[in-house]
Amino acid sequence: MASSKEYLDFIMDQFLDLEDVTARKMMGEYIIYYRGKIVGGIYDDRFLVKPVPAAVALMPDAQKELPYEGAKEMLLVDNVDNREFMCNLLRAMYDELPAAKK
C-alpha cells in the first residue's frame, strides 16, 4: 500500500519550525531529509526514523518496524501530533546520521 499525499502533508506541516526538511517520492512512499541527510520516511502512512542513538533515547519504548520487506528495522514515531517533539527529534538525530551520498 502506498502512502497518501495527505499524510505526507501532515508530517511535513509538523516540521514548519525547521528549515530544510524535504521529502522525495520513491516507489509510492516518501523519503524524509533534514539538511540533506535521510532521517527516515513515510511507509504505509507510518513515519519511521533511523534507529540512531538520539532517536532511541528520545523514544525508548518505540516499536521497531520494517518499512518494507527486506529492509532494516526502523523506529515508529507515534507522537506525530506533537510538533515540538517532532522538530526536536530531527535536531537530535542530525549529527548521528550518515552524510548524504553523492
C-alpha positions, 0 to 999 in steps of 0.5 A: 500500500502506498502512502497518501499525499495527505499524510505526507502533508501532515508530517511535513506541516509538523516540521514548519519550525525547521528549515530544510526538511524535504521529502522525495517520492520513491516507489509510492512512499516518501523519503524524509531529509533534514539538511540533506541527510535521510532521517527516515520516511513515510511507509504505509502512512507510518513515519519511521526514523533511523534507529540512531542513538538520539532517536532511541533515547528520545523514544525508548519504548518505540516499536521497531518496524520494517518499512518494507520487506527486506529492509532494516528495522526502523523506529515508529514515531507515534507522537506525530501530533506533537510538533515540538517533539517532532522538530526536536527529534530531527535536531537530535538525530542530525549529527548521528546520521550518515552524510548524504551520498553523492 
